[in-house]
Amino acid sequence: MVFSGVALAVLAALPAPAAAERVQIGLLTDMGLPDGIVGAVVVRPERHVHVHAGVGHNSVAPGLRAGVQLLPWSSAMTPYAALELGHAFRGRPGTWAQDLVQSSAEMDEAGGGSVTVESLGYSYGNAHLGLRLGGARAAFYLQAGISRVHIDTEVRRREETGAGLPLQVDVISESQARLWTPSARLGMEAYF
């Protein structure tokens, strides 16, 4: 809902299209990091502005994303700039993430016991430059840049009590991380 509101606010701030131009509506789908796989409705209020809002999945949990693409001109091969905001809801990671966390814990000097990621979620903002290949009705695109990611995790570590007893204690901790990371995406869009 928040991201739909952002998209509508951006649309409201744009000047009305000229009588000869009509607002176009379409669909886009893409795949990348940190977004995952996203499907969205895209609105082109004028030839050089594309605004989208949609839903996706990152293999852990569903998420939302909204953004805007600014194109300096329209041709068969057009560079553009994109700004986006997204959120991946908390979910329990699959085996690949558990294996990654477990191997990190084994490398830790103070490690020991088993580690399980109970939940993982994040919010992000993307600033990308891209290249759009295609026409006014359909195009493929590739974009890359940098993302600011705010990660929230809940980790469970099972530890021995150390008192010579066969007892184990589960220690649950929540942590947050903020990082800048490279990001990229490949996708396609089509207008009706």
For each residue, the residues with C-beta under 8 A, 3 or more apart:
1: 4 5
2: 5 6 64
3: 6 7 53 64 65 66 85 86 87
4: 1 7 8 53 66
5: 1 2 8 9
6: 2 3 9 10 53 66 85
7: 3 4 10 11 43 51 52 53 66
8: 4 5 11 12
9: 5 6 12 13
10: 6 7 13 14 51 68
11: 7 8 14 43 45 51
12: 8 9
13: 9 10
14: 10 11 45 46 49
15: 46
16:
17: 21 22 23 45 46
18: 21 46
19:
20:
21: 17 18 46 47
22: 17
23: 17 43 44 45
24: 43 44 136 191 192
25: 41 42 43 44 191 192
26: 41 42 43 44 189 190 191 192
27: 39 40 41 42 189 190
28: 38 39 40 42 52 54 187 188 189 190
29: 37 38 39 40 187 188 189
30: 35 37 38 141 185 186 187 188
31: 35 36 37 38 185 186 187
32: 35 36 143 183 184 185 186 187
33: 36 147 181 183 184 185
34: 58 86 88 122 124 126 147 149 181 183
35: 30 31 32 38 56 58 63 65 84 86 124 126 183 185
36: 31 32 33 56 57 58 59 63 88
37: 29 30 31 56 57 58
38: 28 29 30 31 35 54 55 56 63 65 187
39: 27 28 29 54 55 56
40: 27 28 29 52 53 54 55 65 66
41: 25 26 27 52 53 54
42: 25 26 27 28 50 51 52 189 191
43: 7 11 23 24 25 26 50 51 52
44: 23 24 25 26 47 49 50 51 191
45: 11 14 17 23 49 51
46: 14 15 17 18 21 49
47: 21 44 71 74 136
48: 70 71 72 73 74
49: 14 44 45 46 68 69 70 71
50: 42 43 44 68 69 71 189
51: 7 10 11 42 43 44 45 66 67 68 69
52: 7 28 40 41 42 43 65 66 67 68 69
53: 3 4 6 7 40 41 64 65 66
54: 28 38 39 40 41 64 65 66
55: 38 39 40 62 63 64 65
56: 35 36 37 38 39 62 63 64 65 86 88
57: 36 37 61 62 63
58: 34 35 36 37 61 63 88
59: 36 94 96
60: 88 91 92 93 94 97 120 121
61: 57 58 88 89 90 91 120 121
62: 55 56 57 88 89 91
63: 35 36 38 55 56 57 58 86 87 88 89
64: 2 3 53 54 55 56 86 87
65: 3 35 38 40 52 53 54 55 56 84 85 86 87
66: 3 4 6 7 40 51 52 53 54 84 85 86
67: 51 52 82 83 84 85 126
68: 10 49 50 51 52 82 83 84
69: 49 50 51 52 80 81 82 130 132
70: 48 49 80 81 82
71: 47 48 49 50 74 78 79 80 132
72: 48 78 79 80
73: 48 78
74: 47 48 71 78 136
75: 78
76: 133 134 135
77: 131 132 133
78: 71 72 73 74 75 131 132
79: 71 72 129 130 131 132
80: 69 70 71 72 129 130 131 132 141 143
81: 69 70 127 128 129 130
82: 67 68 69 70 126 127 128 129 130 143 145
83: 67 68 125 126 127 128
84: 35 65 66 67 68 125 126 128
85: 3 6 65 66 67 123 124 125 126
86: 3 34 35 56 63 64 65 66 123 124 125 126
87: 3 63 64 65 121 122 123 124
88: 34 36 56 58 60 61 62 63 91 121 122 123 124
89: 61 62 63 121
90: 61 119 120 121 152 154
91: 60 61 62 88 119 120 121
92: 60 117 118 119 120
93: 60 96 97 98 117 120
94: 59 60 97 98
95: 98 99
96: 59 93 99 100
97: 60 93 94 100 101 117 120
98: 93 94 95 101 102 116 117
99: 95 96 102 103
100: 96 97 103 104
101: 97 98 104 105 115 116 117 155
102: 98 99 105 106 114 115
103: 99 100 106 107
104: 100 101 107 108 115
105: 101 102 108 111 113 114 115 157
106: 102 103 111
107: 103 104 111
108: 104 105 111
109:
110:
111: 105 106 107 108
112: 159 160
113: 105 157 158 159 160 168
114: 102 105 157 158
115: 101 102 104 105 155 156 157 158
116: 98 101 155 156 157 158
117: 92 93 97 98 101 120 153 154 155 156
118: 92 154 155 156 172
119: 90 91 92 152 153 154
120: 60 61 90 91 92 93 97 117 151 152 153 154
121: 60 61 87 88 89 90 91 151 152 153
122: 34 87 88 149 150 151 152
123: 85 86 87 88 149 150
124: 34 35 85 86 87 88 147 148 149 150 183
125: 83 84 85 86 147 148
126: 34 35 67 82 83 84 85 86 145 146 147 183
127: 81 82 83 145 146 147
128: 81 82 83 84 143 144 145 146 183 184 185
129: 79 80 81 82 143 144 145
130: 69 79 80 81 82 141 142 143 144
131: 77 78 79 80 141 142 143
132: 69 71 77 78 79 80 139 140 141
133: 76 77 139 140 141
134: 76 137 138 139 140
135: 76 138 139
136: 24 47 74 191
137: 134 190 191
138: 134 135 188 189 190 191
139: 132 133 134 135 188 189
140: 132 133 134 186 187 188
141: 30 80 130 131 132 133 185 186 187 188 189
142: 130 131 184 185 186
143: 32 80 82 128 129 130 131 184 185
144: 128 129 130 182 183 184 185
145: 82 126 127 128 129 182 183 184
146: 126 127 128 180 181 182 183
147: 33 34 124 125 126 127 180 181 182 183
148: 124 125 178 179 180
149: 34 122 123 124 177 178 179 180 181
150: 122 123 124 176 177 178
151: 120 121 122 176 177 178 179
152: 90 119 120 121 122 174 175 176
153: 117 119 120 121 174 175 176 177
154: 90 117 118 119 120 172 173 174
155: 101 115 116 117 118 172 173 174 175
156: 115 116 117 118 170 171 172
157: 105 113 114 115 116 170 171 173
158: 113 114 115 116 168 169 170 171
159: 112 113 162 168 169 171
160: 112 113 167 168 169
161: 165 167 168 169
162: 159
163: 167
164:
165: 161
166:
167: 160 161 163
168: 113 158 159 160 161
169: 158 159 160 161
170: 156 157 158
171: 156 157 158 159
172: 118 154 155 156
173: 154 155 157
174: 152 153 154 155
175: 152 153 155
176: 150 151 152 153
177: 149 150 151 153
178: 148 149 150 151
179: 148 149 151
180: 146 147 148 149
181: 33 34 146 147 149
182: 144 145 146 147
183: 32 33 34 35 124 126 128 144 145 146 147
184: 32 33 128 142 143 144 145
185: 30 31 32 33 35 128 141 142 143 144
186: 30 31 32 140 141 142
187: 28 29 30 31 32 38 140 141
188: 28 29 30 138 139 140 141
189: 26 27 28 29 42 50 138 139 141
190: 26 27 28 137 138
191: 24 25 26 42 44 136 137 138
192: 24 25 26
